Amino acid sequence: MKIAMLARNANLYSHRRLVEAAEAAGHSLDIINTLRCYMNITSHRPEVYYNGQKLTGYDAIIPRIGASITFYGLAVLRQFEMMGVYPLNESVGIGRSRDKLRSMQLLARDGIGLPVTAFAHDPKQTEEVLDVVGNAPVVIKLLEGTQGIGVVLADTPRSAKSVVEAFRGANVNILVQEFIKEAGGADIRALVIGGKVVAAMQRQGAAGEFRSNLHRGGSARSIKITPEERSTAIRAAKAMGLNVCGVDMLRSNHGPVVMEVNSSPGLEGVEKATGIDVAGQIIEFIERNAKPGNTRTKGRG
């Protein structure tokens, strides 16, 4: 097969591993810088160009679109979908997962465990929003934040009110969530491929850090998850419409709660923690499913 990967940094561990896995299975994988693509949007003849050349002949495409270029990246991916190229994750599913508010609403609709979450536009509703979530401490998140950036833990009602009002004064959108104290600064990432959890790790935040992101100094180890956690991860992936994703969960007193569904999960942490060849399983999934035009959306939505 001839596979394309939309990615800006060919040297990232995840991208190198996917190239290695594809080549080991006898396929070719080209890394295409998403921002260097341009499109010919013409009826009945969609085309994508890269460095002046028309891109043709691809059987599948792996979107590794950075959060900062979501809008343009999804436009490029939709163009490939309209050309009949099989996407590992479809543009619609990635768009759902990147919109934190929409993703929470979809998860809630499907009855998937979530932390108590509130969202409002008017800064005058700050106290009402905090009342919905409950007693401090609370977690305040930028809707557009990634890798733990734009996430604040407010210890007291006064500090929570100050942070909410400051964010809203800067005209940014935020979510306010209950703080799951019993998680102890740890979370679980379950890697889902094709409706199955293939690997899971527990990430522990650095000393004094409530965020468990590995980018922020956290550590990771392999973990055996419960049947309820496994079911939650699979249902969350299905709710987003993602074939491959990382589902981040906390262990709360009332069961697993989903914090985020990541459509481009990093592979380094989970592969090194578990010893599982996740990249190889992603390529195997593509082998089983990549057929011309095999997308539910055909680029729509």
C-alpha positions as CSV (number, residue, x, y, z in Angstrom):
1,M,0.0,0.0,0.0
2,K,0.9,3.6,-0.5
3,I,0.2,5.6,2.7
4,A,0.4,9.3,3.4
5,M,0.8,10.9,6.8
6,L,-0.2,14.5,7.4
7,A,2.4,15.8,9.9
8,R,4.7,18.8,10.3
9,N,7.6,17.1,12.2
10,A,9.0,14.0,10.6
11,N,11.4,13.5,13.5
12,L,8.8,12.9,16.2
13,Y,9.0,9.5,17.8
14,S,5.4,8.7,16.9
15,H,5.9,9.6,13.2
16,R,9.2,7.7,13.0
17,R,7.6,4.6,14.5
18,L,4.7,4.7,12.1
19,V,7.1,4.9,9.1
20,E,9.1,2.0,10.5
21,A,6.0,-0.1,11.1
22,A,4.6,0.6,7.6
23,E,8.0,-0.2,5.9
24,A,8.3,-3.4,8.0
25,A,5.0,-4.5,6.6
26,G,6.0,-3.9,3.1
27,H,4.2,-0.5,2.5
28,S,5.5,2.9,1.7
29,L,4.7,5.9,3.9
30,D,5.2,9.5,2.8
31,I,5.2,12.3,5.4
32,I,3.5,15.3,4.0
33,N,3.8,18.7,5.7
34,T,0.2,19.7,6.2
35,L,0.7,23.4,5.8
36,R,2.6,23.0,2.5
37,C,-0.5,21.4,0.8
38,Y,-2.9,23.4,-1.3
39,M,-6.1,22.3,-2.8
40,N,-8.0,22.5,-6.1
41,I,-11.7,22.6,-5.0
42,T,-13.5,21.8,-8.2
43,S,-16.7,19.9,-8.8
44,H,-16.1,16.2,-9.5
45,R,-12.3,16.7,-9.5
46,P,-10.9,17.3,-6.0
47,E,-7.1,17.5,-6.0
48,V,-4.3,18.1,-3.4
49,Y,-1.0,19.6,-4.4
50,Y,2.3,19.4,-2.4
51,N,5.4,21.3,-3.3
52,G,4.0,21.9,-6.8
53,Q,3.1,18.2,-7.5
54,K,-0.4,16.7,-7.6
55,L,-0.7,14.0,-4.9
56,T,-2.2,10.8,-6.4
57,G,-2.2,7.0,-5.8
58,Y,-2.6,6.9,-2.0
59,D,-4.5,4.1,-0.5
60,A,-4.7,5.6,3.0
61,I,-3.9,8.7,5.0
62,I,-2.8,9.0,8.6
63,P,-3.8,12.5,10.0
64,R,-1.4,13.7,12.7
65,I,-2.7,17.2,12.7
66,G,-1.4,19.5,15.4
67,A,-4.0,21.3,17.5
68,S,-2.7,24.7,16.4
69,I,-3.5,24.0,12.8
70,T,-6.7,22.0,13.2
71,F,-8.8,24.2,10.9
72,Y,-6.4,24.0,7.9
73,G,-5.5,20.4,8.6
74,L,-9.1,19.2,8.6
75,A,-9.6,21.0,5.3
76,V,-6.7,19.1,3.7
77,L,-8.0,15.8,5.2
78,R,-11.5,16.4,3.9
79,Q,-10.0,16.9,0.4
80,F,-8.3,13.5,0.6
81,E,-11.6,12.0,1.8
82,M,-13.4,13.4,-1.2
83,M,-10.7,11.9,-3.4
84,G,-11.6,8.5,-2.0
85,V,-8.5,8.0,0.2
86,Y,-9.1,6.0,3.3
87,P,-8.5,8.1,6.5
88,L,-7.3,6.4,9.7
89,N,-9.4,8.9,11.5
90,E,-12.1,10.9,9.7
91,S,-12.2,14.7,9.7
92,V,-15.6,14.8,11.4
93,G,-14.3,12.6,14.3
94,I,-11.2,14.7,14.7
95,G,-13.2,17.9,14.7
96,R,-15.5,16.6,17.4
97,S,-12.6,15.6,19.7
98,R,-10.7,18.9,19.2
99,D,-13.8,20.9,20.4
100,K,-13.6,20.2,24.1
101,L,-17.2,21.5,24.7
102,R,-18.7,19.5,21.9
103,S,-16.9,16.4,22.9
104,M,-18.1,16.6,26.5
105,Q,-21.6,17.1,25.3
106,L,-21.4,14.0,23.0
107,L,-19.9,11.9,25.8
108,A,-22.6,13.1,28.2
109,R,-25.3,12.3,25.7
110,D,-24.1,8.7,25.6
111,G,-24.0,8.4,29.3
112,I,-20.2,8.2,29.6
113,G,-18.8,9.1,33.0
114,L,-17.5,12.7,33.2
115,P,-16.5,15.1,35.9
116,V,-19.2,17.7,36.8
117,T,-18.6,20.4,34.2
118,A,-20.1,23.9,33.6
119,F,-19.8,26.3,30.8
120,A,-21.1,29.9,30.4
121,H,-20.4,33.0,28.4
122,D,-21.4,35.9,30.7
123,P,-18.7,36.7,33.4
124,K,-21.6,37.8,35.6
125,Q,-22.6,34.1,35.9
126,T,-19.3,33.2,37.5
127,E,-20.9,32.4,40.9
128,E,-23.7,30.4,39.4
129,V,-21.2,28.4,37.4
130,L,-19.1,27.6,40.5
131,D,-22.2,26.6,42.3
132,V,-23.0,24.0,39.6
133,V,-19.5,22.4,39.9
134,G,-19.5,22.5,43.7
135,N,-17.0,23.4,46.4
136,A,-13.4,24.4,45.6
137,P,-10.9,23.3,44.5
138,V,-12.1,23.3,40.9
139,V,-10.2,22.9,37.6
140,I,-10.5,25.7,35.0
141,K,-9.6,24.9,31.5
142,L,-9.1,26.8,28.3
143,L,-11.2,25.2,25.5
144,E,-8.3,25.5,23.2
145,G,-5.6,24.3,25.6
146,T,-3.4,21.2,24.9
147,Q,-0.8,19.1,26.9
148,G,-1.9,20.6,30.1
149,I,-1.4,24.2,29.0
150,G,-4.3,26.5,30.0
151,V,-5.4,24.3,32.9
152,V,-5.6,26.0,36.3
153,L,-6.4,24.5,39.7
154,A,-8.2,27.0,41.9
155,D,-8.0,26.1,45.6
156,T,-10.6,28.5,47.0
157,P,-13.9,30.0,45.9
158,R,-12.2,33.4,45.8
159,S,-9.3,32.3,43.6
160,A,-11.7,30.3,41.3
161,K,-13.8,33.4,40.8
162,S,-10.7,35.5,40.1
163,V,-9.4,33.0,37.5
164,V,-12.8,32.7,35.8
165,E,-13.2,36.4,35.6
166,A,-9.7,36.9,34.3
167,F,-10.1,34.4,31.5
168,R,-13.5,35.8,30.6
169,G,-12.1,39.3,30.7
170,A,-9.5,38.1,28.1
171,N,-12.4,36.9,26.0
172,V,-11.4,33.2,26.0
173,N,-13.7,30.3,26.4
174,I,-13.3,28.1,29.5
175,L,-14.8,25.0,31.1
176,V,-15.0,24.7,34.9
177,Q,-14.8,21.2,36.3
178,E,-14.9,19.4,39.6
179,F,-11.4,18.5,40.9
180,I,-11.1,14.7,41.3
181,K,-9.0,14.7,44.4
182,E,-9.0,11.0,44.9
183,A,-7.2,10.5,41.6
184,G,-4.0,11.7,43.4
185,G,-2.5,13.5,40.4
186,A,-2.7,10.3,38.3
187,D,-4.7,9.5,35.2
188,I,-5.1,6.5,32.8
189,R,-4.5,6.7,29.1
190,A,-6.2,3.8,27.2
191,L,-5.1,3.4,23.5
192,V,-8.1,2.4,21.4
193,I,-7.7,0.9,17.9
194,G,-10.7,-0.3,16.0
195,G,-13.0,-0.5,19.0
196,K,-10.5,-2.4,21.2
197,V,-8.1,-1.2,24.0
198,V,-4.7,-2.4,22.8
199,A,-2.6,-0.7,25.6
200,A,-3.0,1.2,28.8
201,M,-0.7,3.2,31.0
202,Q,-1.1,5.2,34.2
203,R,0.5,8.6,34.2
204,Q,1.6,10.2,37.5
205,G,2.1,13.9,37.8
206,A,5.4,15.3,39.0
207,A,5.6,16.2,42.7
208,G,3.3,19.1,43.5
209,E,1.8,18.9,40.0
210,F,-1.9,18.0,39.6
211,R,-1.5,17.6,35.8
212,S,-0.2,14.2,34.8
213,N,1.0,15.1,31.2
214,L,4.3,13.5,30.3
215,H,5.2,16.8,28.7
216,R,5.1,18.4,32.1
217,G,7.4,16.0,33.8
218,G,5.0,13.2,34.6
219,S,6.0,9.5,34.6
220,A,4.2,6.5,33.1
221,R,3.9,2.8,33.8
222,S,1.9,-0.1,32.3
223,I,-1.4,-0.8,34.1
224,K,-4.2,-3.3,34.0
225,I,-7.5,-1.5,33.7
226,T,-10.9,-2.6,34.9
227,P,-13.6,-3.9,32.6
228,E,-15.6,-0.7,33.4
229,E,-12.6,1.5,32.4
230,R,-12.1,-0.6,29.2
231,S,-15.8,-0.2,28.3
232,T,-15.6,3.5,29.0
233,A,-12.6,4.0,26.7
234,I,-14.3,2.0,23.9
235,R,-17.6,3.9,24.2
236,A,-15.8,7.3,24.3
237,A,-13.9,6.4,21.0
238,K,-17.2,5.4,19.4
239,A,-18.9,8.6,20.6
240,M,-16.2,10.7,18.9
241,G,-16.3,8.4,15.7
242,L,-12.5,7.8,16.0
243,N,-10.8,4.5,14.9
244,V,-7.6,5.4,16.8
245,C,-7.4,7.5,19.9
246,G,-6.1,7.9,23.4
247,V,-8.8,8.2,26.0
248,D,-7.7,9.9,29.2
249,M,-9.6,8.9,32.3
250,L,-9.4,9.5,36.1
251,R,-10.4,7.0,38.8
252,S,-13.1,8.8,40.8
253,N,-15.2,7.6,43.7
254,H,-18.1,7.1,41.3
255,G,-16.1,5.2,38.6
256,P,-14.0,6.2,35.7
257,V,-14.5,9.7,34.3
258,V,-13.2,10.8,30.9
259,M,-11.1,14.0,30.7
260,E,-10.2,14.0,27.0
261,V,-10.2,12.0,23.9
262,N,-7.1,12.6,21.8
263,S,-7.3,11.9,18.1
264,S,-3.5,12.0,17.6
265,P,-2.1,10.3,20.7
266,G,1.6,10.2,21.2
267,L,3.1,6.7,20.9
268,E,6.3,7.1,22.8
269,G,4.9,7.1,26.4
270,V,2.6,4.2,25.9
271,E,5.0,2.0,23.8
272,K,7.9,2.5,26.3
273,A,5.7,2.0,29.3
274,T,3.9,-1.2,28.0
275,G,6.4,-2.7,25.5
276,I,3.4,-3.0,23.0
277,D,3.9,-2.3,19.3
278,V,1.1,0.2,19.0
279,A,2.5,1.6,15.7
280,G,2.4,-1.9,14.2
281,Q,-1.2,-2.4,15.3
282,I,-2.2,0.9,13.7
283,I,-0.7,-0.2,10.4
284,E,-2.4,-3.6,10.7
285,F,-5.8,-1.8,11.2
286,I,-5.2,0.2,8.0
287,E,-4.3,-3.0,6.1
288,R,-7.7,-4.5,7.2
289,N,-9.8,-1.5,6.4
290,A,-8.3,0.7,3.7
291,K,-10.5,0.5,0.7
292,P,-11.2,3.3,-1.9
293,G,-14.0,5.5,-0.6
294,N,-14.3,3.6,2.7
295,T,-15.3,6.6,4.8
296,R,-18.7,7.2,6.4
297,T,-18.7,10.9,5.6
298,K,-17.2,11.0,2.1
299,G,-15.8,14.4,3.3
300,R,-19.2,15.8,4.4
301,G,-20.0,17.3,7.7
